[in-house]
Amino acid sequence: MKVIVVAGAHSGAGKTVLIEKLLKVFKGWACLKVTVLHQGLCPTGRNCGACEGLNSKFCIISDKKIIEEKTKDTCRFKKAGAKKVLWLKAKPEGLKTGIKQAVSSFKGSKGLIIEGTSVLKYLKPDAAIMVKRKGSSLKDSAQSVLKRIDLVLTV
């Protein structure tokens, strides 16, 4: 299975929009949204709800009601044509194991597009794309994986 990772230099860089465009080209591919949980204030500066209520090191969300919630990126992936969509929420110490288990859930898929920057610490995809806004700086997690990026898109 081919794997493409779409990473972001920062929140709001355009990862989801790029993935929607890729799904129009790579018909029948699957998608995995990866969120690494934060302690305290969310780096996005808003309460997105992603970091709440995780009692284990990671969880893989497949519940259709959550995946297809109108405000979620996962819903946008489904609407763009993703054959299967899962959402991995992980604490930093559970990310490596969570990625391995989540990716194994896509066996038999044509291909997989993963939205997440930190996954590049543990995964060597067929292609890794970094999205950033013109004039913006890289968040720490993006800086740490820059050497694993194949293409940087500035939007």
N, C-alpha and C positions, 0 to 999 in steps of 0.2 A: 504494500500500500504506500502510495506517495503521500508525503506530509509537507505542508506549507505552514510556517509560523508567521503570523502578522503581529509584530511587536510595536510598541508605541514609545516615543521619546517622553511622553507625558500624557496625562489625562486629556481627552478631547482632541487628540492629534488627528483622528480620522481613520482609526483601525476598522471600526464597524462598517463605515462606508466602503472602504477598500474591499473588505470581505464580501459585502453584498455584490460588488462588481465582479469579484473573482468567482462567486457562485453562479453568476450568469454565464461565465465562460466554462467553468468546470462543472458541468451538469451532473447531478447525481452524487456529488461529493457530500461528505458529512462535515459537521462543525463541532468544535469543542471550545467553550468559553472558559477561561481560567482566571480565577480571582484569588489573589493572595491576600489573606486577611491582615488587617492592621490593628495594633493596640492603640487606643485613644482616638484622637481626631483623624478622620479619613483624609488622605492627601488630596482628595478632590475638593475638599472644603465644604462638602454637603453630606447629608446622611442618605446614602444610596441603599442602605439596608443590607448590603452584601456581607458585612462583617458581624452581623448579629446572630446569636444563637447557635454557634457551632461548638458542640461539646466534645468532638473528637478531633484528630489531627487533620482530617479532610472528609468531605462528603461529595458524592457524585449525584447530581440532581438530574432526574429523568422525568419527573412528574410533569405531565403535559400542561397542567394548570399553571405551573410556575414557568416552564419553558416558553409557553405561548402568551405570557402576560404582556400586554401591549407596551408597557414602558421598558421592557428588557431587550437587550441586544440579542438574546437568544430568539426572541420572537421575530426580530428583523432577519435573522439568519434563516429561519423557517420560511418566511415570506419570500426570501430571495432564492429559495429553491433547495436548501440543504435537505438531504434525504433523512438525516438523523442529526439531532442536536442534543448535546449534554452540557452540563455546567459543573465544573469542578471548583469547589470552594475549599481552600486549604490554608492552614496555618503554615508559616515558613518551614517548620520542622516536619510537616506532612506532605510537602509539595512533591518531592521526588517519588514517594510511594504512590501518591494520588495520581500523578501523571501516568505512571506505569500502568496502574489499574484502569484509568480512564481510557487511555489509548488502546488497551487490549479489548475494550468494549466495542471498538469499531472494526474488528476483524471482519473481512469480507466486503468492506466498503471500497468503492473505487479510489477514493482518496480522502484526506482529512485536512481541513484548514483549522488551525488552532489560533485563537486570539489570546495572547498572553506574552509578556516580556520575560518574566522569570523562568518560564519553561525552558528557555535556551541554556540555562545552567545545567540541565539534566538530559536534554534531548538534542539530537543532531538531525534536523529535518532535511528534506531534499532542497528546500529553499527557505530563507529567512528574510523577511522584509521589515524594515523599520520605517514607521510613518512619523513625520514631525511637521510642525508648523514653521513657516519661515520666521527666522529670528528668535526661535525658542531655544531653551537649553534642555539638556537631557537630564531626566530624573536619575537617581542613583542606580536603580535596577537596570535602566537602559544603558547607562555608562558601562556597567559591569559586563554586559553581553555584546557590546559593540563589535568585538572581534569575530563574533559568530554570525554577523549580519552579511547577507549577500548583496542587498540593495537597500539604499536609503531613499525614500520618497519624501520630498519636501512639498507640502501643499499650502 
